[in-house]
Structure formats: structure tokens, C-alpha cells
Amino acid sequence: MNFQIAEFKAAYGKSSQIPSSDLPEIVFSGKSNVGKSSLINKLLFRKSIARVSATPGKTGTINFFSLKEAYFVDLPGYGYAKVSQSEKMRWAELVEGYFAQNRNIPLVVQICDMRHSPTVDDMGMIDFLYNNDYTFIIALTKSDKLKKTQYLEQLEKLKEELKDYPDIPLFPCSSQNGQGIEEIRKIIEQSVIGN
């Protein structure tokens, strides 16, 4: 699978606008400011195919990036407090509407910040994916920001906090030093090929 040939395809603000799946869709989900765009850019060997916003909660659309064999689908980040209630409701409709469609989703990359415990919103999303039988992994971003001892302690703590989901793999990763990126690419490739 060639991760280097990718382009921005479209952004959708309403679930009704999204065309039906014609290729497998690798979905990226996470809270605002968790490093979702940076991770997508790193996976695709790009600096800025996915726009990294300085303002959390700025991406209010579902963004599709096309590769030859699949789409990367970037869901809007959740959990940003300064967004209006009506905007939060629109986002909820958009994301719930997306998942409610009969889409070809072999893998969801759920993104959490390795430095912190999962938020209530993170746990809500993980719960949703788990209970609806989606195949997913948890990418733990910003691993480079932890010193070695903190890193090991935090990884054990996260395993404990996520023990209700024992079969979900955790991937500490960093878009700065590249840790975990190749492993995540391999998982994506396997899920697309096996689809």
C-alpha cells in the first residue's frame, strides 16, 4: 500500500452529503488538539495534507483523503468547551450520521494523548466503537513529551484504565520522532488488504 500518493478529496459538513463507500475507509477519531492532523500527515509522509489548526475545535467537517486503495477519514475533533451548543449538536449529527450509514470501515484509529488519562469523551467514543464491534486501535500521541520513567508509568496506568477493552492494541506514537508510525501503517495496510 502506497502511503505517499494521497490527496485531499472533500470535506463534508452534513452526513447526508457524504457519498456511499467505494473504497475501505480508515477512520481517525479523537478530541480537539490531540494531534490527529499531525498523525495523519506523518502517516502520509506529508507536512500539511491535513491542516493542523492553531485553534482547537476549528475542524467542523469530516475530511476525506484519497489513497489508491482506501480513504483516510478525519472526523471532527470532539470535546472542545468553547464551541457553541448548536455547533456541538451539528458535529454529533455529522459523526453519528456517518457511522449510521452502511460504510466500509475496516479500521478506526482512536487517538488519545499519552500524557493524560482518557477523557470522558474519549471513553464514550471507545465504548461506542467497542459495543458496535468496530475493529479499532488506540494511538497514544505525544509519546515523545514523556521522559522514559514517566513513559513506562503512564503506559501501565493507561493499560489499567482501559482494562475493560483487553483486546484493543495500544500504540504509543509521535509525529515528532516517528515512534509507532510504521507499526500503525502496517495495521492500516493489513486491515485494507484483508477487507
N, C-alpha and C positions, 0 to 999 in steps of 0.2 A: 504494500500500500504506500503510495507516494504522498507524504505529508507536505511536500514542498510546493506542490501545484494546487493552490487553493485560492478562491476569490470570494469576496463578499457577494452574496446573491440578492438578498432582500431583507427588509425589516417590516414586521407586521405589528400593528397596534391593536388589532382586534382578532380574536381567534377565528372568526368567520372568514377573514381574508386569506387564511393560510391554505395553500393548495394541498391536495392529498399527497401522501408519501409516494415518491417514485424511487427513492433510494433509502438505505438504512440511515437512521438519524441518531447521532451520538449527542446526547443532551447534557449541557453544563448548567448546573444549578448551584446557587449559593447566595449568601446575603450580600448586600451592597458592600463594596470596599474589601472583599475577601481575597481579591487578586484573580478573579475569574478571567478578565480580559488578558491579563499578563500571562496566565497559564495557557489560554488558547493561542496567543501569539507565539509562546515558546514551543508549544506542540507543533505549530505550523511553520516553524523556522522564520518567523516574521517579527518585525519590530512593532508594527501597528495595524495589522489587518483588523483586529478587534480594538476599538478605540478605548483607551484607558482614560476614564473620566476623573477629573480632579474633584468633581462634586459627587459624593455618593448619592445613589438613587436617581441618577440622571438618565440611565438607560431604561426607558419605559416601553421598549418594544422587544419582541422575540426576533433575534437576528440569525439569519441562515448564512452559513459559509459553505460553498460547494467544493468538494474534492471529487476526484474521478469516481471513487467507489461509494461515497457517503456524504452526508451533510453533517457539519458541526452546528448544533442549535444552541444558541446562547440565550438562556431565559433571563428576564429582567431580575436584577438583584432584589431580594426582599429585606424587610426589617429595618428600613431607614426611617427614623422617627419624624424627620422634618417634612415628609411628604404628606399632602392633604389626604383626608379620609376617602374622598371621591377617587383620588388617584390610586390609593391602595386597593380600592374595590375594583377599579378598572384592571389593575395588574392581576388581582386574584382571578377575575373573569378570564383574562388572557391566558394565564398559566393553567388554570383548571380546564378551560375550554380546549387548550392544546392537548392536554393529557386525556381528555374525554373523547377525542377523535380516535379513530382506528388507525393509529400511526405505527410505523415500523421502527421501534426503538429497541435495538439490541443491547444498549448500554446507557446508563446515566452516570455521569461523573458528578457526584455530590461534593461540593467544596466547603471545607471548614478551615478556619485559621488555627494552625497547630499550637499557637501560643496560648489559646484560650479554650475553656470548656465550650462545647456546642451550645448555642443559644436556644431559647425556646422555639424560635422559628426553624433553626437547623434541625432540632429533634422532631418538629412537626413534619418537615419535609422527609427526613429519613424514615419516619414512621409511615408516611404516605407511600413511599417507594416500596418499603418492606411489605406492608399489608396488601399492596396491589401487585405483588410479585414481579416488580421490575428488577432486572439484573442491574446492580449498581456497585460502584466502588466509592470510597471516601478518599478524596485527595486532600491532604493536610498541607496547606500552603504556608509559606513564610518560615519554613523549617530552618533556613539559614540565619534567622534572627535569634535563635536559641543557642546558648553555649552547650557544650557536649553533655554535661551533667543535667542541665535543665531539659535538654532534648530527650534524654532517656527517661527522666522522671515524668515529663509531660506525655510521652508516648504510652507509658504504663497507666497513667491517670486516664487518658483518653480510652484506652482498651477497657478499663474498668467502667467508665461512663457509658460506653457503647456495648457493654456485655450482653444486652438483650438482643443484639444483632451479631451473633458469634461468627457467622459465615461470610460477613461482609469484609473484604480486604481493605486495610488502611495503607495509604501510600504517602508517607512524608515526601514533600516535594518543594522545590524552589525554582522560581523563574529567574532568579539571580545566578545561582551556581549550577543549575541544571539537575540537581538531585531529583531522582524519581521520574524524570521526564521520559526517559527511554522505556522504563517499565510501564508507564501509563500508555505510551504509544503502542507497545506490544499488546496490552489488554484490549485497546481500541481495535487494533488490527485483527486480533483473534475473534472479537465479537462481530466484526463486519464480515470476515471470511466465513465464520460459522453460521451466519444469519441465513 
